[in-house]
Amino acid sequence: MSSPPTPSPSIVPPYNRTTLTRLLTRHYTTLSQMGYIPPTSILHPPASGWSDSRLNTSALRLIGRNETVIELLKHIPYLDKEIQVWPETEHLSYLDRKWESPTTINERMGEEGGLVNIYPFSPHKSPLPGMVTLTHGWAGVWWVIDTDTGLVWPSESHWKVHAKPDEPEWMWYVPVGIEEFFDLAWKKLVGLEVVPMHGFRRDRKGGGWDSVEDQVCFAGEQEGVAVKKVFLECGWPDLENFQSEECVKLAGEARLRVVEGWKVRWLEGDIKEAEERGDVEDRERLEERLRVVRREYAFEWEGGEGEEG
Protein backbone atom coordinates (compact mmCIF):
# COMPACT_ATOMS: atom_id res chain seq x y z
CA MET A 1 0.00 0.00 0.00
CA SER A 2 1.13 3.57 -0.48
CA SER A 3 2.41 5.60 2.42
CA PRO A 4 -0.46 7.19 4.38
CA PRO A 5 -0.57 10.93 3.88
CA THR A 6 0.73 12.98 6.76
CA PRO A 7 -1.79 15.66 7.73
CA SER A 8 -0.59 19.19 7.15
CA PRO A 9 0.72 21.22 10.12
CA SER A 10 -2.28 23.55 9.81
CA ILE A 11 -4.59 20.64 10.64
CA VAL A 12 -2.55 18.77 13.28
CA PRO A 13 -1.53 20.88 16.29
CA PRO A 14 2.16 20.65 17.14
CA TYR A 15 3.27 18.38 19.94
CA ASN A 16 2.69 19.83 23.39
CA ARG A 17 3.82 17.95 26.48
CA THR A 18 1.19 19.50 28.75
CA THR A 19 -1.61 18.59 26.35
CA LEU A 20 -0.49 14.98 26.01
CA THR A 21 -0.09 14.66 29.79
CA ARG A 22 -3.62 15.98 30.29
CA LEU A 23 -5.07 13.59 27.71
CA LEU A 24 -3.29 10.55 29.12
CA THR A 25 -4.37 11.50 32.64
CA ARG A 26 -7.96 11.82 31.44
CA HIS A 27 -7.81 8.35 29.88
CA TYR A 28 -6.60 6.75 33.10
CA THR A 29 -9.03 8.77 35.22
CA THR A 30 -11.96 7.61 33.07
CA LEU A 31 -10.89 3.99 33.54
CA SER A 32 -10.89 4.66 37.27
CA GLN A 33 -14.33 6.31 37.20
CA MET A 34 -15.64 3.21 35.42
CA GLY A 35 -14.46 1.04 38.31
CA TYR A 36 -11.72 -0.64 36.29
CA ILE A 37 -8.79 0.59 38.37
CA PRO A 38 -8.69 2.34 41.77
CA PRO A 39 -7.65 6.01 41.76
CA THR A 40 -4.54 5.02 43.74
CA SER A 41 -3.33 2.95 40.77
CA ILE A 42 -2.66 6.18 38.86
CA LEU A 43 0.83 7.39 39.74
CA HIS A 44 1.08 11.13 39.21
CA PRO A 45 4.52 12.72 38.82
CA PRO A 46 5.85 15.33 41.25
CA ALA A 47 5.80 18.90 39.97
CA SER A 48 9.45 18.64 38.97
CA GLY A 49 8.85 15.36 37.14
CA TRP A 50 10.02 11.82 37.86
CA SER A 51 13.67 11.66 38.87
CA ASP A 52 16.42 10.48 36.53
CA SER A 53 16.97 7.44 38.74
CA ARG A 54 13.33 6.31 38.64
CA LEU A 55 13.24 6.66 34.86
CA ASN A 56 16.83 5.57 34.22
CA THR A 57 17.38 8.33 31.70
CA SER A 58 20.79 6.87 30.84
CA ALA A 59 19.09 3.76 29.47
CA LEU A 60 16.59 5.88 27.55
CA ARG A 61 19.41 7.80 25.88
CA LEU A 62 21.14 4.52 25.13
CA ILE A 63 18.12 3.30 23.17
CA GLY A 64 18.15 6.53 21.19
CA ARG A 65 15.41 8.61 22.81
CA ASN A 66 15.99 12.36 22.60
CA GLU A 67 15.56 14.94 25.36
CA THR A 68 12.01 15.84 24.28
CA VAL A 69 10.92 12.22 24.78
CA ILE A 70 12.75 11.99 28.10
CA GLU A 71 11.06 15.16 29.36
CA LEU A 72 7.70 13.71 28.31
CA LEU A 73 8.34 10.47 30.18
CA LYS A 74 9.32 12.48 33.24
CA HIS A 75 5.97 14.27 33.37
CA ILE A 76 3.29 11.75 32.39
CA PRO A 77 1.35 9.59 34.84
CA TYR A 78 1.89 5.82 35.01
CA LEU A 79 -0.13 2.94 36.37
CA ASP A 80 1.08 0.76 39.22
CA LYS A 81 0.78 -2.48 37.22
CA GLU A 82 0.77 -3.76 33.67
CA ILE A 83 -2.89 -3.79 32.68
CA GLN A 84 -4.94 -3.36 29.54
CA VAL A 85 -5.95 0.23 28.79
CA TRP A 86 -7.41 -0.60 25.36
CA PRO A 87 -8.50 -3.90 23.79
CA GLU A 88 -5.53 -6.31 23.80
CA THR A 89 -3.31 -3.30 24.61
CA GLU A 90 -1.38 -2.90 27.85
CA HIS A 91 -0.01 0.19 29.53
CA LEU A 92 3.76 0.47 29.12
CA SER A 93 5.58 1.89 32.12
CA TYR A 94 9.05 3.39 32.04
CA LEU A 95 8.92 4.14 35.76
CA ASP A 96 11.26 1.98 37.89
CA ARG A 97 11.77 -0.22 34.86
CA LYS A 98 14.35 -3.00 35.24
CA TRP A 99 16.78 -2.37 32.41
CA GLU A 100 19.56 -4.70 31.39
CA SER A 101 23.19 -3.62 31.35
CA PRO A 102 24.28 -1.07 28.71
CA THR A 103 26.29 -3.77 26.95
CA THR A 104 23.29 -6.11 26.79
CA ILE A 105 20.99 -3.34 25.57
CA ASN A 106 23.40 -2.52 22.75
CA GLU A 107 23.62 -6.18 21.80
CA ARG A 108 19.87 -6.71 21.86
CA MET A 109 19.18 -3.66 19.73
CA GLY A 110 21.19 -5.28 16.98
CA GLU A 111 19.80 -8.80 17.32
CA GLU A 112 16.71 -10.56 16.02
CA GLY A 113 13.88 -9.58 18.34
CA GLY A 114 15.47 -6.34 19.49
CA LEU A 115 13.70 -4.55 22.32
CA VAL A 116 10.45 -6.32 21.51
CA ASN A 117 8.59 -5.08 24.58
CA ILE A 118 9.29 -1.39 23.84
CA TYR A 119 9.07 -1.03 20.06
CA PRO A 120 6.57 -2.71 17.73
CA PHE A 121 9.16 -2.65 14.97
CA SER A 122 11.62 -5.17 13.58
CA PRO A 123 15.31 -5.24 14.59
CA HIS A 124 17.41 -2.51 12.99
CA LYS A 125 14.15 -0.52 12.51
CA SER A 126 14.23 1.60 15.66
CA PRO A 127 11.87 4.58 15.60
CA LEU A 128 13.10 8.11 15.17
CA PRO A 129 14.66 9.70 18.29
CA GLY A 130 11.53 11.81 18.90
CA MET A 131 9.23 8.77 19.01
CA VAL A 132 8.15 6.83 22.07
CA THR A 133 5.74 3.97 22.69
CA LEU A 134 3.20 4.29 25.53
CA THR A 135 1.42 0.92 25.15
CA HIS A 136 2.22 -2.54 23.88
CA GLY A 137 0.41 -5.70 22.85
CA TRP A 138 1.01 -7.98 19.90
CA ALA A 139 -2.71 -8.38 19.29
CA GLY A 140 -3.48 -4.78 20.19
CA VAL A 141 -2.42 -1.25 19.26
CA TRP A 142 0.95 0.25 20.15
CA TRP A 143 0.52 3.97 20.80
CA VAL A 144 3.63 5.36 19.09
CA ILE A 145 3.91 9.07 19.89
CA ASP A 146 5.86 11.24 17.45
CA THR A 147 6.91 14.39 19.28
CA ASP A 148 8.40 15.90 16.12
CA THR A 149 5.10 15.97 14.22
CA GLY A 150 2.43 15.87 16.94
CA LEU A 151 1.14 12.55 15.57
CA VAL A 152 0.22 9.17 16.98
CA TRP A 153 1.08 6.20 14.77
CA PRO A 154 -1.36 3.52 16.04
CA SER A 155 0.71 0.44 15.20
CA GLU A 156 -1.25 -2.80 14.99
CA SER A 157 -0.38 -6.31 13.87
CA HIS A 158 2.08 -6.41 10.98
CA TRP A 159 -0.23 -8.93 9.32
CA LYS A 160 -2.75 -6.17 8.73
CA VAL A 161 -0.56 -4.10 6.45
CA HIS A 162 1.21 -4.29 3.10
CA ALA A 163 4.26 -2.09 3.09
CA LYS A 164 6.80 -0.99 0.56
CA PRO A 165 10.19 -2.69 1.03
CA ASP A 166 12.09 0.40 2.17
CA GLU A 167 9.25 2.14 3.98
CA PRO A 168 9.72 2.87 7.73
CA GLU A 169 7.47 0.52 9.66
CA TRP A 170 5.56 3.26 11.49
CA MET A 171 4.42 4.53 8.08
CA TRP A 172 2.51 1.29 7.54
CA TYR A 173 -0.26 2.84 9.62
CA VAL A 174 -2.46 5.91 9.27
CA PRO A 175 -1.29 8.68 11.64
CA VAL A 176 -3.67 10.68 13.79
CA GLY A 177 -3.09 13.95 15.63
CA ILE A 178 -2.40 13.39 19.33
CA GLU A 179 -5.42 15.31 20.57
CA GLU A 180 -7.74 13.75 17.98
CA PHE A 181 -6.49 10.26 18.85
CA PHE A 182 -7.05 10.56 22.60
CA ASP A 183 -10.34 12.44 22.21
CA LEU A 184 -11.68 9.58 20.08
CA ALA A 185 -10.46 6.98 22.57
CA TRP A 186 -12.12 8.87 25.43
CA LYS A 187 -15.41 9.20 23.55
CA LYS A 188 -15.41 5.46 22.86
CA LEU A 189 -14.92 4.75 26.56
CA VAL A 190 -17.60 7.15 27.74
CA GLY A 191 -19.97 5.97 24.97
CA LEU A 192 -19.29 2.31 25.86
CA GLU A 193 -18.05 1.42 22.40
CA VAL A 194 -15.08 0.09 24.35
CA VAL A 195 -15.74 -1.38 27.80
CA PRO A 196 -13.23 -1.92 30.62
CA MET A 197 -14.00 -5.06 32.62
CA HIS A 198 -12.64 -5.37 36.14
CA GLY A 199 -11.32 -8.76 37.22
CA PHE A 200 -13.83 -10.77 39.24
CA ARG A 201 -14.01 -13.98 41.27
CA ARG A 202 -17.19 -15.82 42.23
CA ASP A 203 -17.74 -18.84 44.44
CA ARG A 204 -19.67 -21.59 42.68
CA LYS A 205 -22.79 -22.98 44.34
CA GLY A 206 -21.49 -26.48 43.82
CA GLY A 207 -18.07 -25.69 45.32
CA GLY A 208 -14.92 -24.16 43.93
CA TRP A 209 -14.78 -20.81 42.18
CA ASP A 210 -14.53 -19.14 38.79
CA SER A 211 -12.72 -15.95 37.84
CA VAL A 212 -12.09 -13.57 34.97
CA GLU A 213 -9.13 -11.23 34.56
CA ASP A 214 -8.95 -7.46 34.07
CA GLN A 215 -9.67 -6.84 30.40
CA VAL A 216 -10.77 -4.12 27.98
CA CYS A 217 -12.87 -5.22 25.02
CA PHE A 218 -15.02 -3.84 22.24
CA ALA A 219 -18.73 -3.59 23.02
CA GLY A 220 -19.63 -5.83 20.10
CA GLU A 221 -17.90 -8.86 21.61
CA GLN A 222 -20.01 -11.27 23.64
CA GLU A 223 -18.61 -10.23 27.00
CA GLY A 224 -18.73 -6.60 25.92
CA VAL A 225 -22.45 -6.78 25.06
CA ALA A 226 -23.26 -8.15 28.51
CA VAL A 227 -21.04 -5.69 30.37
CA LYS A 228 -22.26 -2.65 28.43
CA LYS A 229 -25.82 -3.50 29.49
CA VAL A 230 -24.73 -3.62 33.13
CA PHE A 231 -22.96 -0.26 32.88
CA LEU A 232 -26.11 1.39 31.56
CA GLU A 233 -28.29 -0.25 34.23
CA CYS A 234 -25.91 1.03 36.92
CA GLY A 235 -26.20 4.62 35.73
CA TRP A 236 -23.21 5.20 33.47
CA PRO A 237 -22.20 7.84 32.34
CA ASP A 238 -23.91 9.86 35.09
CA LEU A 239 -21.00 10.02 37.54
CA GLU A 240 -23.14 11.36 40.37
CA ASN A 241 -25.44 8.33 40.26
CA PHE A 242 -23.17 5.65 38.79
CA GLN A 243 -23.04 2.62 41.11
CA SER A 244 -19.42 1.65 40.53
CA GLU A 245 -19.07 -1.20 43.04
CA GLU A 246 -22.38 -2.76 42.04
CA CYS A 247 -21.38 -2.46 38.40
CA VAL A 248 -18.13 -4.35 39.01
CA LYS A 249 -20.02 -7.18 40.74
CA LEU A 250 -22.82 -7.48 38.19
CA ALA A 251 -20.47 -7.09 35.23
CA GLY A 252 -18.23 -9.83 36.61
CA GLU A 253 -21.18 -12.18 37.00
CA ALA A 254 -22.36 -11.34 33.49
CA ARG A 255 -18.92 -12.17 32.09
CA LEU A 256 -18.75 -15.48 33.95
CA ARG A 257 -22.17 -16.42 32.64
CA VAL A 258 -21.03 -15.71 29.07
CA VAL A 259 -17.82 -17.69 29.57
CA GLU A 260 -19.66 -20.69 31.00
CA GLY A 261 -22.09 -20.55 28.09
CA TRP A 262 -19.12 -20.98 25.76
CA LYS A 263 -18.53 -24.45 27.21
CA VAL A 264 -21.96 -25.51 25.95
CA ARG A 265 -21.33 -24.14 22.46
CA TRP A 266 -17.85 -25.67 22.27
CA LEU A 267 -19.22 -29.10 23.16
CA GLU A 268 -22.05 -28.72 20.65
CA GLY A 269 -19.43 -28.01 17.99
CA ASP A 270 -17.35 -31.01 19.04
CA ILE A 271 -20.42 -33.24 18.85
CA LYS A 272 -21.16 -32.04 15.34
CA GLU A 273 -17.58 -32.82 14.29
CA ALA A 274 -17.83 -36.32 15.83
CA GLU A 275 -21.05 -36.92 13.88
CA GLU A 276 -19.39 -35.82 10.65
CA ARG A 277 -16.53 -38.24 11.31
CA GLY A 278 -18.97 -41.02 12.09
CA ASP A 279 -17.33 -41.49 15.51
CA VAL A 280 -20.24 -42.82 17.56
CA GLU A 281 -18.22 -43.50 20.70
CA ASP A 282 -16.76 -39.99 20.82
CA ARG A 283 -20.16 -38.44 20.08
CA GLU A 284 -21.79 -40.34 22.97
CA ARG A 285 -18.99 -39.33 25.33
CA LEU A 286 -19.36 -35.68 24.34
CA GLU A 287 -23.15 -35.80 24.63
CA GLU A 288 -22.85 -37.08 28.19
CA ARG A 289 -20.39 -34.30 29.00
CA LEU A 290 -22.78 -31.77 27.45
CA ARG A 291 -25.61 -32.97 29.69
CA VAL A 292 -23.40 -32.47 32.74
CA VAL A 293 -22.32 -28.97 31.62
CA ARG A 294 -25.92 -27.95 30.94
CA ARG A 295 -26.98 -29.14 34.41
CA GLU A 296 -24.11 -27.18 35.97
CA TYR A 297 -25.02 -24.08 33.98
CA ALA A 298 -28.68 -24.30 35.00
CA PHE A 299 -27.70 -24.81 38.63
CA GLU A 300 -25.30 -21.85 38.69
CA TRP A 301 -27.20 -19.33 36.59
CA GLU A 302 -30.84 -20.30 36.15
CA GLY A 303 -31.84 -21.40 39.65
CA GLY A 304 -32.07 -25.05 38.65
CA GLU A 305 -31.54 -27.92 41.06
CA GLY A 306 -28.77 -29.48 39.02
CA GLU A 307 -30.89 -32.42 37.91
CA GLU A 308 -31.24 -33.58 34.37
CA GLY A 309 -34.55 -32.73 32.75
Secondary structure as UniProt FT lines:
FT   TURN            9..11
FT   HELIX           17..33
FT   TURN            34..35
FT   HELIX           39..41
FT   STRAND          42..43
FT   TURN            47..48
FT   HELIX           52..55
FT   HELIX           57..62
FT   TURN            63..64
FT   HELIX           67..75
FT   STRAND          78..79
FT   STRAND          84..86
FT   TURN            87..88
FT   STRAND          89..91
FT   TURN            95..96
FT   HELIX           102..109
FT   TURN            112..113
FT   TURN            116..118
FT   TURN            123..124
FT   TURN            129..130
FT   STRAND          131..133
FT   STRAND          135..136
FT   TURN            138..139
FT   STRAND          142..146
FT   TURN            147..150
FT   STRAND          151..155
FT   HELIX           158..160
FT   TURN            165..166
FT   HELIX           169..172
FT   STRAND          176..177
FT   HELIX           178..190
FT   TURN            191..192
FT   STRAND          194..197
FT   STRAND          200..203
FT   TURN            205..206
FT   STRAND          209..212
FT   STRAND          215..218
FT   TURN            219..220
FT   HELIX           222..233
FT   TURN            234..237
FT   TURN            239..241
FT   HELIX           244..277
FT   HELIX           280..301
//
